[in-house]
Amino acid sequence: MILNVIKCGHPTLREKGKRVERVTPEVRQLAGDMIETMYAANGVGLAAQQVGRTLMLAVIDIRNSEQPSELWRDNQQQDIPSQMPLVLLNPRITASEGEQTGEEGCLSVPEISAAIRRAARVRVEAQDLDGQPFCIEATGLLARAIQHELDHLNGILFLDRMDAATRASFEGKIKKLQKQTRAALKAKQ
Ligand code: ZN
C-alpha cells in the first residue's frame, strides 16, 4: 500500500524514533509499504517518520542511481543490486570517515535540493526484518542515503545540514511549505 508522505512543517518529522523491540507482522507490513511508497515517489530512501510513524525503521534502494556506491556486509564486499532494497531496523552509525559533498533532496521537502556535506564512508549496525543484527559499511551515494535517513530517525532534516547562506536562500520556500502543511493539518482536525 502506498502511504502518504508527510511534509516539512509536520511535527512528526521532528520526533526521534522509538526502538523496534520486536519484528511483528505490523512492522513487516510497514516496511513493505514504505518500500512501495519509496518506489512510487522515485525516492532512494524513506524513514518511518516520513509516513507519520516514530519508529527506528528506514528503507533504502539506490540501485537505479548512476552515482557510484560500494557496500560491504560483515566485511565482504557485495554486489549492490543483490542487497536492495535495504531495510534498517534500529540502525546506528558506529564509525565514519572522510568527507563528500553532493546534491540532496527529500520527499518531505519537495522542490528543494542543495549540496550537503556528509561522511564519505560509514559503518552501520542494524537489524534486518528477521530481527538479526548485521553490520554494513558503505561509500558514495549509499553512505549519503544512510546518513540522510538516519538523520530522519533522529528528527533531523537535511535543511539543518545546509550551510547558513544556502539555508537562507530557501527560507521563503521553506516557510511557505511549513505554512501549507500546518494549514492542511488544522483542516483535518
Ligand atoms: Zn528525507
Backbone and ligand atoms as CSV (ligand in chain L), in Angstrom:
chain,resi,resn,atom,element,x,y,z
A,1,MET,N,N,0.845,-1.190,0.000
A,1,MET,CA,C,0.000,0.000,0.000
A,1,MET,C,C,0.886,1.249,0.000
A,2,ILE,N,N,0.529,2.190,-0.858
A,2,ILE,CA,C,1.303,3.431,-0.897
A,2,ILE,C,C,0.813,4.357,0.219
A,3,LEU,N,N,1.756,4.812,1.024
A,3,LEU,CA,C,1.416,5.641,2.188
A,3,LEU,C,C,1.588,7.119,1.851
A,4,ASN,N,N,0.939,7.951,2.643
A,4,ASN,CA,C,1.071,9.390,2.477
A,4,ASN,C,C,2.406,9.842,3.073
A,5,VAL,N,N,3.173,10.599,2.301
A,5,VAL,CA,C,4.457,11.124,2.800
A,5,VAL,C,C,4.202,12.517,3.377
A,6,ILE,N,N,4.487,12.677,4.667
A,6,ILE,CA,C,4.226,13.967,5.303
A,6,ILE,C,C,5.324,14.965,4.951
A,7,LYS,N,N,4.965,16.229,5.002
A,7,LYS,CA,C,5.858,17.283,4.522
A,7,LYS,C,C,6.391,18.136,5.673
A,8,CYS,N,N,7.457,18.838,5.342
A,8,CYS,CA,C,8.115,19.776,6.242
A,8,CYS,C,C,7.067,20.694,6.899
A,9,GLY,N,N,7.164,20.823,8.235
A,9,GLY,CA,C,6.170,21.583,8.990
A,9,GLY,C,C,5.309,20.657,9.832
A,10,HIS,N,N,5.314,19.349,9.470
A,10,HIS,CA,C,4.583,18.347,10.256
A,10,HIS,C,C,5.432,17.988,11.480
A,11,PRO,N,N,4.851,18.059,12.699
A,11,PRO,CA,C,5.670,17.856,13.905
A,11,PRO,C,C,6.326,16.476,13.998
A,12,THR,N,N,5.720,15.439,13.379
A,12,THR,CA,C,6.292,14.086,13.479
A,12,THR,C,C,7.692,14.009,12.874
A,13,LEU,N,N,7.970,14.856,11.877
A,13,LEU,CA,C,9.307,14.842,11.253
A,13,LEU,C,C,10.392,15.269,12.231
A,14,ARG,N,N,9.997,15.907,13.320
A,14,ARG,CA,C,10.970,16.379,14.317
A,14,ARG,C,C,11.077,15.454,15.517
A,15,GLU,N,N,10.392,14.309,15.455
A,15,GLU,CA,C,10.431,13.381,16.588
A,15,GLU,C,C,11.450,12.272,16.359
A,16,LYS,N,N,12.053,11.846,17.458
A,16,LYS,CA,C,13.013,10.762,17.404
A,16,LYS,C,C,12.237,9.438,17.391
A,17,GLY,N,N,12.704,8.493,16.603
A,17,GLY,CA,C,12.018,7.203,16.529
A,17,GLY,C,C,12.253,6.343,17.764
A,18,LYS,N,N,11.263,5.516,18.075
A,18,LYS,CA,C,11.427,4.558,19.176
A,18,LYS,C,C,12.072,3.293,18.621
A,19,ARG,N,N,12.808,2.599,19.467
A,19,ARG,CA,C,13.408,1.335,19.053
A,19,ARG,C,C,12.333,0.320,18.664
A,20,VAL,N,N,12.604,-0.461,17.648
A,20,VAL,CA,C,11.706,-1.569,17.303
A,20,VAL,C,C,12.161,-2.762,18.145
A,21,GLU,N,N,11.370,-3.110,19.146
A,21,GLU,CA,C,11.803,-4.169,20.077
A,21,GLU,C,C,11.518,-5.558,19.511
A,22,ARG,N,N,10.458,-5.652,18.693
A,22,ARG,CA,C,10.073,-6.961,18.162
A,22,ARG,C,C,9.595,-6.781,16.733
A,23,VAL,N,N,10.014,-7.669,15.843
A,23,VAL,CA,C,9.559,-7.569,14.451
A,23,VAL,C,C,8.209,-8.268,14.341
A,24,THR,N,N,7.162,-7.506,14.521
A,24,THR,CA,C,5.799,-8.033,14.450
A,24,THR,C,C,5.341,-8.031,12.985
A,25,PRO,N,N,4.235,-8.697,12.673
A,25,PRO,CA,C,3.689,-8.616,11.311
A,25,PRO,C,C,3.417,-7.164,10.901
A,26,GLU,N,N,3.041,-6.328,11.867
A,26,GLU,CA,C,2.776,-4.913,11.564
A,26,GLU,C,C,4.050,-4.200,11.105
A,27,VAL,N,N,5.165,-4.523,11.745
A,27,VAL,CA,C,6.447,-3.899,11.369
A,27,VAL,C,C,6.841,-4.335,9.958
A,28,ARG,N,N,6.651,-5.633,9.662
A,28,ARG,CA,C,6.961,-6.133,8.309
A,28,ARG,C,C,6.089,-5.463,7.259
A,29,GLN,N,N,4.805,-5.323,7.591
A,29,GLN,CA,C,3.864,-4.683,6.676
A,29,GLN,C,C,4.277,-3.224,6.437
A,30,LEU,N,N,4.634,-2.538,7.521
A,30,LEU,CA,C,5.042,-1.138,7.407
A,30,LEU,C,C,6.286,-1.023,6.521
A,31,ALA,N,N,7.271,-1.908,6.737
A,31,ALA,CA,C,8.493,-1.864,5.920
A,31,ALA,C,C,8.154,-2.085,4.444
A,32,GLY,N,N,7.273,-3.049,4.174
A,32,GLY,CA,C,6.853,-3.325,2.794
A,32,GLY,C,C,6.141,-2.132,2.171
A,33,ASP,N,N,5.262,-1.512,2.943
A,33,ASP,CA,C,4.536,-0.337,2.443
A,33,ASP,C,C,5.486,0.840,2.214
A,34,MET,N,N,6.479,0.967,3.082
A,34,MET,CA,C,7.451,2.060,2.913
A,34,MET,C,C,8.274,1.867,1.637
A,35,ILE,N,N,8.632,0.614,1.347
A,35,ILE,CA,C,9.387,0.326,0.121
A,35,ILE,C,C,8.534,0.679,-1.103
A,36,GLU,N,N,7.278,0.261,-1.073
A,36,GLU,CA,C,6.358,0.552,-2.175
A,36,GLU,C,C,6.195,2.072,-2.363
A,37,THR,N,N,6.089,2.782,-1.233
A,37,THR,CA,C,5.911,4.241,-1.257
A,37,THR,C,C,7.161,4.923,-1.822
A,38,MET,N,N,8.330,4.439,-1.401
A,38,MET,CA,C,9.603,4.988,-1.892
A,38,MET,C,C,9.713,4.817,-3.409
A,39,TYR,N,N,9.365,3.631,-3.915
A,39,TYR,CA,C,9.434,3.388,-5.362
A,39,TYR,C,C,8.447,4.286,-6.108
A,40,ALA,N,N,7.229,4.398,-5.567
A,40,ALA,CA,C,6.196,5.198,-6.234
A,40,ALA,C,C,6.619,6.658,-6.347
A,41,ALA,N,N,7.413,7.117,-5.372
A,41,ALA,CA,C,7.828,8.523,-5.357
A,41,ALA,C,C,9.196,8.723,-6.015
A,42,ASN,N,N,9.770,7.631,-6.578
A,42,ASN,CA,C,11.113,7.683,-7.162
A,42,ASN,C,C,12.172,8.178,-6.176
A,43,GLY,N,N,12.009,7.786,-4.916
A,43,GLY,CA,C,12.994,8.166,-3.903
A,43,GLY,C,C,14.063,7.097,-3.763
A,44,VAL,N,N,15.185,7.441,-3.117
A,44,VAL,CA,C,16.232,6.448,-2.858
A,44,VAL,C,C,16.225,6.010,-1.395
A,45,GLY,N,N,15.335,6.620,-0.599
A,45,GLY,CA,C,15.241,6.223,0.801
A,45,GLY,C,C,13.998,6.804,1.434
A,46,LEU,N,N,13.580,6.175,2.537
A,46,LEU,CA,C,12.403,6.671,3.251
A,46,LEU,C,C,12.520,6.229,4.711
A,47,ALA,N,N,12.216,7.143,5.610
A,47,ALA,CA,C,12.257,6.842,7.043
A,47,ALA,C,C,10.827,6.802,7.580
A,48,ALA,N,N,10.631,6.038,8.663
A,48,ALA,CA,C,9.281,5.868,9.218
A,48,ALA,C,C,8.628,7.213,9.558
A,49,GLN,N,N,9.425,8.168,10.051
A,49,GLN,CA,C,8.870,9.500,10.368
A,49,GLN,C,C,8.149,10.105,9.172
A,50,GLN,N,N,8.663,9.832,7.970
A,50,GLN,CA,C,8.087,10.448,6.769
A,50,GLN,C,C,6.707,9.901,6.417
A,51,VAL,N,N,6.355,8.751,6.998
A,51,VAL,CA,C,4.992,8.250,6.805
A,51,VAL,C,C,4.239,8.346,8.131
A,52,GLY,N,N,4.729,9.232,9.005
A,52,GLY,CA,C,3.994,9.566,10.222
A,52,GLY,C,C,4.169,8.594,11.378
A,53,ARG,N,N,5.218,7.739,11.304
A,53,ARG,CA,C,5.450,6.759,12.372
A,53,ARG,C,C,6.790,7.039,13.043
A,54,THR,N,N,6.772,7.111,14.381
A,54,THR,CA,C,8.025,7.411,15.089
A,54,THR,C,C,8.695,6.112,15.526
A,55,LEU,N,N,9.300,5.449,14.553
A,55,LEU,CA,C,9.994,4.183,14.797
A,55,LEU,C,C,11.373,4.242,14.148
A,56,MET,N,N,12.319,3.487,14.725
A,56,MET,CA,C,13.663,3.410,14.143
A,56,MET,C,C,13.650,2.412,12.981
A,57,LEU,N,N,13.083,2.838,11.871
A,57,LEU,CA,C,12.950,1.980,10.694
A,57,LEU,C,C,13.129,2.825,9.435
A,58,ALA,N,N,14.063,2.408,8.583
A,58,ALA,CA,C,14.280,3.126,7.324
A,58,ALA,C,C,14.492,2.123,6.201
A,59,VAL,N,N,14.120,2.515,4.986
A,59,VAL,CA,C,14.345,1.684,3.802
A,59,VAL,C,C,15.143,2.502,2.784
A,60,ILE,N,N,15.982,1.808,2.032
A,60,ILE,CA,C,16.847,2.472,1.051
A,60,ILE,C,C,16.938,1.590,-0.192
A,61,ASP,N,N,16.946,2.216,-1.369
A,61,ASP,CA,C,17.255,1.488,-2.601
A,61,ASP,C,C,17.909,2.456,-3.574
A,62,ILE,N,N,19.212,2.258,-3.781
A,62,ILE,CA,C,19.955,3.190,-4.643
A,62,ILE,C,C,20.356,2.519,-5.957
A,63,ARG,N,N,19.786,1.319,-6.239
A,63,ARG,CA,C,20.339,0.556,-7.368
A,63,ARG,C,C,20.133,1.234,-8.718
A,64,ASN,N,N,19.134,2.107,-8.846
A,64,ASN,CA,C,18.893,2.738,-10.146
A,64,ASN,C,C,19.620,4.060,-10.331
A,65,SER,N,N,20.421,4.438,-9.369
A,65,SER,CA,C,21.143,5.696,-9.500
A,65,SER,C,C,22.455,5.479,-10.249
A,66,GLU,N,N,22.856,6.499,-10.992
A,66,GLU,CA,C,24.131,6.404,-11.700
A,66,GLU,C,C,25.306,6.781,-10.806
A,67,GLN,N,N,24.995,7.367,-9.660
A,67,GLN,CA,C,26.078,7.736,-8.747
A,67,GLN,C,C,26.650,6.479,-8.100
A,68,PRO,N,N,27.969,6.356,-8.069
A,68,PRO,CA,C,28.576,5.122,-7.563
A,68,PRO,C,C,28.441,4.951,-6.047
A,69,SER,N,N,28.407,3.692,-5.640
A,69,SER,CA,C,28.379,3.328,-4.218
A,69,SER,C,C,29.123,2.017,-4.070
A,70,GLU,N,N,29.577,1.753,-2.865
A,70,GLU,CA,C,30.136,0.443,-2.544
A,70,GLU,C,C,29.494,-0.005,-1.242
A,71,LEU,N,N,29.409,-1.332,-1.074
A,71,LEU,CA,C,28.769,-1.873,0.127
A,71,LEU,C,C,29.486,-3.131,0.585
A,72,TRP,N,N,29.781,-3.169,1.876
A,72,TRP,CA,C,30.332,-4.372,2.495
A,72,TRP,C,C,29.351,-4.845,3.555
A,73,ARG,N,N,29.108,-6.140,3.584
A,73,ARG,CA,C,28.237,-6.684,4.625
A,73,ARG,C,C,29.057,-7.711,5.391
A,74,ASP,N,N,29.147,-7.522,6.683
A,74,ASP,CA,C,30.003,-8.370,7.523
A,74,ASP,C,C,31.393,-8.532,6.875
A,75,ASN,N,N,31.940,-7.386,6.454
A,75,ASN,CA,C,33.297,-7.269,5.883
A,75,ASN,C,C,33.487,-7.866,4.489
A,76,GLN,N,N,32.426,-8.322,3.850
A,76,GLN,CA,C,32.531,-8.863,2.495
A,76,GLN,C,C,31.885,-7.896,1.516
A,77,GLN,N,N,32.635,-7.520,0.474
A,77,GLN,CA,C,32.057,-6.585,-0.489
A,77,GLN,C,C,30.916,-7.259,-1.255
A,78,GLN,N,N,29.855,-6.495,-1.459
A,78,GLN,CA,C,28.632,-7.045,-2.039
A,78,GLN,C,C,28.337,-6.397,-3.382
A,79,ASP,N,N,27.617,-7.169,-4.195
A,79,ASP,CA,C,27.069,-6.651,-5.424
A,79,ASP,C,C,25.827,-5.838,-5.005
A,80,ILE,N,N,25.824,-4.532,-5.304
A,80,ILE,CA,C,24.782,-3.641,-4.758
A,80,ILE,C,C,23.347,-4.131,-5.042
A,81,PRO,N,N,22.982,-4.456,-6.315
A,81,PRO,CA,C,21.579,-4.824,-6.562
A,81,PRO,C,C,21.105,-5.995,-5.706
A,82,SER,N,N,22.020,-6.916,-5.385
A,82,SER,CA,C,21.621,-8.099,-4.614
A,82,SER,C,C,21.221,-7.728,-3.187
A,83,GLN,N,N,21.599,-6.530,-2.741
A,83,GLN,CA,C,21.329,-6.128,-1.356
A,83,GLN,C,C,20.165,-5.135,-1.241
A,84,MET,N,N,19.567,-4.792,-2.386
A,84,MET,CA,C,18.493,-3.799,-2.385
A,84,MET,C,C,17.138,-4.480,-2.518
A,85,PRO,N,N,16.059,-3.938,-1.931
A,85,PRO,CA,C,16.072,-2.792,-1.017
A,85,PRO,C,C,16.679,-3.173,0.334
A,86,LEU,N,N,17.259,-2.189,0.959
A,86,LEU,CA,C,17.886,-2.366,2.262
A,86,LEU,C,C,16.878,-1.911,3.326
A,87,VAL,N,N,16.611,-2.799,4.291
A,87,VAL,CA,C,15.729,-2.424,5.412
A,87,VAL,C,C,16.592,-2.337,6.658
A,88,LEU,N,N,16.547,-1.208,7.319
A,88,LEU,CA,C,17.362,-0.981,8.511
A,88,LEU,C,C,16.467,-0.776,9.727
A,89,LEU,N,N,16.565,-1.719,10.671
A,89,LEU,CA,C,15.841,-1.578,11.939
A,89,LEU,C,C,16.845,-1.173,13.004
A,90,ASN,N,N,16.502,-0.181,13.786
A,90,ASN,CA,C,17.355,0.296,14.880
A,90,ASN,C,C,18.791,0.577,14.432
A,91,PRO,N,N,18.979,1.250,13.282
A,91,PRO,CA,C,20.349,1.449,12.794
A,91,PRO,C,C,21.121,2.485,13.620
A,92,ARG,N,N,22.419,2.255,13.695
A,92,ARG,CA,C,23.329,3.170,14.395
A,92,ARG,C,C,24.592,3.295,13.558
A,93,ILE,N,N,25.078,4.510,13.371
A,93,ILE,CA,C,26.376,4.693,12.720
A,93,ILE,C,C,27.445,4.528,13.800
A,94,THR,N,N,28.311,3.538,13.617
A,94,THR,CA,C,29.298,3.262,14.661
A,94,THR,C,C,30.677,3.773,14.280
A,95,ALA,N,N,30.868,4.135,13.013
A,95,ALA,CA,C,32.135,4.742,12.594
A,95,ALA,C,C,31.895,5.490,11.297
A,96,SER,N,N,32.631,6.572,11.117
A,96,SER,CA,C,32.535,7.281,9.842
A,96,SER,C,C,33.877,7.907,9.540
A,97,GLU,N,N,34.158,8.081,8.236
A,97,GLU,CA,C,35.428,8.704,7.879
A,97,GLU,C,C,35.311,9.473,6.585
A,98,GLY,N,N,36.226,10.412,6.398
A,98,GLY,CA,C,36.303,11.178,5.164
A,98,GLY,C,C,35.139,12.136,5.003
A,99,GLU,N,N,35.074,12.719,3.815
A,99,GLU,CA,C,34.079,13.739,3.567
A,99,GLU,C,C,33.659,13.689,2.110
A,100,GLN,N,N,32.383,13.913,1.834
A,100,GLN,CA,C,31.882,14.043,0.462
A,100,GLN,C,C,30.824,15.138,0.478
A,101,THR,N,N,30.712,15.857,-0.624
A,101,THR,CA,C,29.666,16.862,-0.750
A,101,THR,C,C,28.885,16.545,-2.009
A,102,GLY,N,N,27.572,16.483,-1.889
A,102,GLY,CA,C,26.752,16.159,-3.057
A,102,GLY,C,C,25.350,16.691,-2.885
A,103,GLU,N,N,24.644,16.726,-4.016
A,103,GLU,CA,C,23.287,17.265,-4.062
A,103,GLU,C,C,22.309,16.321,-3.347
A,104,GLU,N,N,21.480,16.871,-2.487
A,104,GLU,CA,C,20.460,16.083,-1.798
A,104,GLU,C,C,19.100,16.735,-1.906
A,105,GLY,N,N,18.086,15.890,-1.960
A,105,GLY,CA,C,16.711,16.349,-1.864
A,105,GLY,C,C,16.018,15.455,-0.859
A,106,CYS,N,N,14.724,15.697,-0.636
A,106,CYS,CA,C,13.993,14.915,0.355
A,106,CYS,C,C,12.526,14.885,-0.032
A,107,LEU,N,N,11.911,13.696,0.040
A,107,LEU,CA,C,10.498,13.578,-0.336
A,107,LEU,C,C,9.594,14.415,0.575
A,108,SER,N,N,10.082,14.754,1.763
A,108,SER,CA,C,9.284,15.569,2.687
A,108,SER,C,C,9.525,17.065,2.509
A,109,VAL,N,N,10.480,17.396,1.638
A,109,VAL,CA,C,10.785,18.812,1.385
A,109,VAL,C,C,10.843,19.022,-0.128
A,110,PRO,N,N,9.681,18.939,-0.795
A,110,PRO,CA,C,9.689,18.976,-2.264
A,110,PRO,C,C,10.255,20.280,-2.824
A,111,GLU,N,N,10.813,20.167,-4.015
A,111,GLU,CA,C,11.295,21.319,-4.791
A,111,GLU,C,C,12.499,22.026,-4.190
A,112,ILE,N,N,13.163,21.387,-3.229
A,112,ILE,CA,C,14.386,21.994,-2.693
A,112,ILE,C,C,15.493,20.953,-2.771
A,113,SER,N,N,16.626,21.349,-3.347
A,113,SER,CA,C,17.790,20.470,-3.275
A,113,SER,C,C,19.020,21.339,-3.095
A,114,ALA,N,N,20.007,20.782,-2.421
A,114,ALA,CA,C,21.209,21.562,-2.136
A,114,ALA,C,C,22.374,20.633,-1.861
A,115,ALA,N,N,23.568,21.168,-2.022
A,115,ALA,CA,C,24.778,20.403,-1.736
A,115,ALA,C,C,24.932,20.278,-0.218
A,116,ILE,N,N,25.094,19.044,0.237
A,116,ILE,CA,C,25.209,18.777,1.675
A,116,ILE,C,C,26.510,18.006,1.916
A,117,ARG,N,N,27.210,18.384,2.965
A,117,ARG,CA,C,28.453,17.698,3.305
A,117,ARG,C,C,28.143,16.506,4.216
A,118,ARG,N,N,28.669,15.357,3.857
A,118,ARG,CA,C,28.452,14.120,4.629
A,118,ARG,C,C,29.766,13.365,4.755
A,119,ALA,N,N,29.784,12.347,5.604
A,119,ALA,CA,C,30.949,11.467,5.676
A,119,ALA,C,C,31.039,10.661,4.377
A,120,ALA,N,N,32.262,10.336,3.959
A,120,ALA,CA,C,32.467,9.592,2.719
A,120,ALA,C,C,32.148,8.114,2.902
A,121,ARG,N,N,32.385,7.624,4.123
A,121,ARG,CA,C,32.202,6.193,4.386
A,121,ARG,C,C,31.627,6.030,5.791
A,122,VAL,N,N,30.644,5.178,5.918
A,122,VAL,CA,C,30.063,4.934,7.241
A,122,VAL,C,C,29.962,3.442,7.514
A,123,ARG,N,N,30.013,3.118,8.797
A,123,ARG,CA,C,29.793,1.747,9.253
A,123,ARG,C,C,28.507,1.780,10.077
A,124,VAL,N,N,27.609,0.877,9.775
A,124,VAL,CA,C,26.289,0.902,10.410
A,124,VAL,C,C,25.969,-0.457,11.010
A,125,GLU,N,N,25.475,-0.444,12.234
A,125,GLU,CA,C,24.951,-1.667,12.831
A,125,GLU,C,C,23.438,-1.538,12.877
A,126,ALA,N,N,22.754,-2.595,12.478
A,126,ALA,CA,C,21.290,-2.551,12.415
A,126,ALA,C,C,20.762,-3.969,12.559
A,127,GLN,N,N,19.432,-4.106,12.503
A,127,GLN,CA,C,18.816,-5.431,12.458
A,127,GLN,C,C,18.000,-5.535,11.186
A,128,ASP,N,N,17.853,-6.769,10.694
A,128,ASP,CA,C,17.040,-6.970,9.498
A,128,ASP,C,C,15.617,-7.370,9.900
A,129,LEU,N,N,14.792,-7.689,8.921
A,129,LEU,CA,C,13.377,-7.985,9.205
A,129,LEU,C,C,13.173,-9.333,9.891
A,130,ASP,N,N,14.285,-10.092,10.067
A,130,ASP,CA,C,14.192,-11.296,10.890
A,130,ASP,C,C,14.666,-11.000,12.305
A,131,GLY,N,N,14.969,-9.726,12.564
A,131,GLY,CA,C,15.464,-9.354,13.886
A,131,GLY,C,C,16.940,-9.652,14.070
A,132,GLN,N,N,17.599,-10.098,12.978
A,132,GLN,CA,C,19.011,-10.477,13.059
A,132,GLN,C,C,19.918,-9.256,12.933
A,133,PRO,N,N,20.880,-9.114,13.845
A,133,PRO,CA,C,21.813,-7.991,13.723
A,133,PRO,C,C,22.773,-8.189,12.557
A,134,PHE,N,N,23.133,-7.106,11.888
A,134,PHE,CA,C,24.139,-7.162,10.831
A,134,PHE,C,C,24.907,-5.850,10.815
A,135,CYS,N,N,26.033,-5.887,10.121
A,135,CYS,CA,C,26.888,-4.713,10.069
A,135,CYS,C,C,27.236,-4.435,8.613
A,136,ILE,N,N,27.044,-3.209,8.168
A,136,ILE,CA,C,27.436,-2.860,6.807
A,136,ILE,C,C,28.362,-1.651,6.814
A,137,GLU,N,N,29.150,-1.558,5.751
A,137,GLU,CA,C,29.920,-0.347,5.505
A,137,GLU,C,C,29.556,0.112,4.113
A,138,ALA,N,N,29.462,1.428,3.943
A,138,ALA,CA,C,29.028,1.957,2.650
A,138,ALA,C,C,29.804,3.218,2.309
A,139,THR,N,N,29.944,3.431,0.985
A,139,THR,CA,C,30.552,4.670,0.491
A,139,THR,C,C,29.598,5.277,-0.553
A,140,GLY,N,N,29.984,6.446,-1.047
A,140,GLY,CA,C,29.258,7.060,-2.162
A,140,GLY,C,C,27.826,7.433,-1.814
A,141,LEU,N,N,26.947,7.279,-2.824
A,141,LEU,CA,C,25.546,7.656,-2.637
A,141,LEU,C,C,24.893,6.851,-1.516
A,142,LEU,N,N,25.260,5.580,-1.409
A,142,LEU,CA,C,24.653,4.754,-0.361
A,142,LEU,C,C,24.990,5.302,1.023
A,143,ALA,N,N,26.246,5.699,1.212
A,143,ALA,CA,C,26.645,6.289,2.502
A,143,ALA,C,C,25.847,7.567,2.755
A,144,ARG,N,N,25.656,8.358,1.696
A,144,ARG,CA,C,24.878,9.597,1.816
A,144,ARG,C,C,23.418,9.293,2.186
A,145,ALA,N,N,22.817,8.332,1.489
A,145,ALA,CA,C,21.406,7.988,1.752
A,145,ALA,C,C,21.242,7.477,3.186
A,146,ILE,N,N,22.178,6.664,3.631
A,146,ILE,CA,C,22.107,6.134,5.005
A,146,ILE,C,C,22.147,7.291,6.009
A,147,GLN,N,N,23.061,8.235,5.790
A,147,GLN,CA,C,23.177,9.354,6.735
A,147,GLN,C,C,21.921,10.226,6.715
A,148,HIS,N,N,21.353,10.429,5.532
A,148,HIS,CA,C,20.123,11.219,5.400
A,148,HIS,C,C,18.962,10.538,6.139
A,149,GLU,N,N,18.809,9.223,5.926
A,149,GLU,CA,C,17.686,8.506,6.560
A,149,GLU,C,C,17.876,8.390,8.066
A,150,LEU,N,N,19.107,8.144,8.517
A,150,LEU,CA,C,19.335,8.057,9.965
A,150,LEU,C,C,19.090,9.402,10.643
A,151,ASP,N,N,19.373,10.488,9.934
A,151,ASP,CA,C,19.010,11.807,10.464
A,151,ASP,C,C,17.504,11.882,10.704
A,152,HIS,N,N,16.701,11.436,9.712
A,152,HIS,CA,C,15.239,11.449,9.884
A,152,HIS,C,C,14.831,10.704,11.154
A,153,LEU,N,N,15.469,9.556,11.406
A,153,LEU,CA,C,15.094,8.741,12.572
A,153,LEU,C,C,15.373,9.483,13.873
A,154,ASN,N,N,16.217,10.507,13.781
A,154,ASN,CA,C,16.527,11.320,14.956
A,154,ASN,C,C,15.892,12.707,14.885
A,155,GLY,N,N,14.942,12.880,13.971
A,155,GLY,CA,C,14.220,14.153,13.889
A,155,GLY,C,C,14.984,15.271,13.206
A,156,ILE,N,N,16.020,14.901,12.441
A,156,ILE,CA,C,16.855,15.906,11.760
A,156,ILE,C,C,16.549,15.911,10.263
A,157,LEU,N,N,16.427,17.089,9.679
A,157,LEU,CA,C,16.184,17.216,8.237
A,157,LEU,C,C,17.438,17.722,7.536
A,158,PHE,N,N,17.538,17.451,6.228
A,158,PHE,CA,C,18.739,17.898,5.508
A,158,PHE,C,C,18.859,19.425,5.501
A,159,LEU,N,N,17.728,20.109,5.726
A,159,LEU,CA,C,17.750,21.571,5.834
A,159,LEU,C,C,18.684,22.008,6.965
A,160,ASP,N,N,18.714,21.188,8.027
A,160,ASP,CA,C,19.547,21.514,9.194
A,160,ASP,C,C,21.035,21.369,8.878
A,161,ARG,N,N,21.345,20.662,7.795
A,161,ARG,CA,C,22.754,20.410,7.438
A,161,ARG,C,C,23.256,21.371,6.371
A,162,MET,N,N,22.383,22.250,5.869
A,162,MET,CA,C,22.823,23.219,4.853
A,162,MET,C,C,23.706,24.277,5.491
A,163,ASP,N,N,24.602,24.856,4.688
A,163,ASP,CA,C,25.334,25.985,5.249
A,163,ASP,C,C,24.373,27.172,5.340
A,164,ALA,N,N,24.719,28.141,6.172
A,164,ALA,CA,C,23.792,29.216,6.538
A,164,ALA,C,C,23.275,29.985,5.320
A,165,ALA,N,N,24.170,30.254,4.346
A,165,ALA,CA,C,23.768,31.053,3.179
A,165,ALA,C,C,22.765,30.286,2.318
A,166,THR,N,N,22.995,28.970,2.138
A,166,THR,CA,C,22.087,28.148,1.333
A,166,THR,C,C,20.726,28.078,2.009
A,167,ARG,N,N,20.754,27.817,3.307
A,167,ARG,CA,C,19.517,27.726,4.081
A,167,ARG,C,C,18.733,29.047,3.960
A,168,ALA,N,N,19.446,30.163,4.079
A,168,ALA,CA,C,18.789,31.474,3.999
A,168,ALA,C,C,18.139,31.664,2.626
A,169,SER,N,N,18.789,31.159,1.585
A,169,SER,CA,C,18.253,31.340,0.225
A,169,SER,C,C,16.945,30.561,0.028
A,170,PHE,N,N,16.715,29.533,0.865
A,170,PHE,CA,C,15.484,28.738,0.746
A,170,PHE,C,C,14.438,29.123,1.789
A,171,GLU,N,N,14.759,30.101,2.638
A,171,GLU,CA,C,13.903,30.415,3.782
A,171,GLU,C,C,12.437,30.664,3.374
A,172,GLY,N,N,12.250,31.452,2.319
A,172,GLY,CA,C,10.890,31.776,1.874
A,172,GLY,C,C,10.122,30.522,1.465
A,173,LYS,N,N,10.767,29.660,0.675
A,173,LYS,CA,C,10.148,28.414,0.206
A,173,LYS,C,C,9.807,27.492,1.387
A,174,ILE,N,N,10.741,27.421,2.338
A,174,ILE,CA,C,10.540,26.534,3.499
A,174,ILE,C,C,9.360,27.038,4.343
A,175,LYS,N,N,9.335,28.332,4.591
A,175,LYS,CA,C,8.250,28.930,5.396
A,175,LYS,C,C,6.895,28.658,4.744
A,176,LYS,N,N,6.843,28.791,3.418
A,176,LYS,CA,C,5.602,28.589,2.681
A,176,LYS,C,C,5.135,27.132,2.815
A,177,LEU,N,N,6.082,26.215,2.667
A,177,LEU,CA,C,5.776,24.790,2.782
A,177,LEU,C,C,5.275,24.451,4.187
A,178,GLN,N,N,5.958,24.994,5.208
A,178,GLN,CA,C,5.551,24.725,6.593
A,178,GLN,C,C,4.132,25.239,6.842
A,179,LYS,N,N,3.847,26.411,6.276
A,179,LYS,CA,C,2.529,27.031,6.452
A,179,LYS,C,C,1.437,26.159,5.813
A,180,GLN,N,N,1.740,25.682,4.590
A,180,GLN,CA,C,0.782,24.810,3.871
A,180,GLN,C,C,0.524,23.536,4.663
A,181,THR,N,N,1.615,22.942,5.192
A,181,THR,CA,C,1.487,21.691,5.942
A,181,THR,C,C,0.629,21.900,7.179
A,182,ARG,N,N,0.902,22.997,7.900
A,182,ARG,CA,C,0.149,23.259,9.139
A,182,ARG,C,C,-1.318,23.542,8.840
A,183,ALA,N,N,-1.580,24.245,7.745
A,183,ALA,CA,C,-2.972,24.546,7.383
A,183,ALA,C,C,-3.722,23.250,7.042
A,184,ALA,N,N,-3.043,22.345,6.324
A,184,ALA,CA,C,-3.667,21.060,5.961
A,184,ALA,C,C,-3.950,20.228,7.197
A,185,LEU,N,N,-3.012,20.268,8.182
A,185,LEU,CA,C,-3.180,19.525,9.440
A,185,LEU,C,C,-4.378,20.045,10.215
A,186,LYS,N,N,-4.485,21.364,10.270
A,186,LYS,CA,C,-5.561,22.020,11.004
A,186,LYS,C,C,-6.913,21.667,10.381
A,187,ALA,N,N,-6.947,21.656,9.058
A,187,ALA,CA,C,-8.200,21.370,8.339
A,187,ALA,C,C,-8.685,19.948,8.639
A,188,LYS,N,N,-7.712,19.040,8.928
A,188,LYS,CA,C,-8.045,17.648,9.197
A,188,LYS,C,C,-8.619,17.459,10.592
A,189,GLN,N,N,-8.274,18.361,11.521
A,189,GLN,CA,C,-8.671,18.176,12.927
A,189,GLN,C,C,-10.159,18.435,13.159
L,1,ZN,ZN,ZN,14.477,12.886,3.543
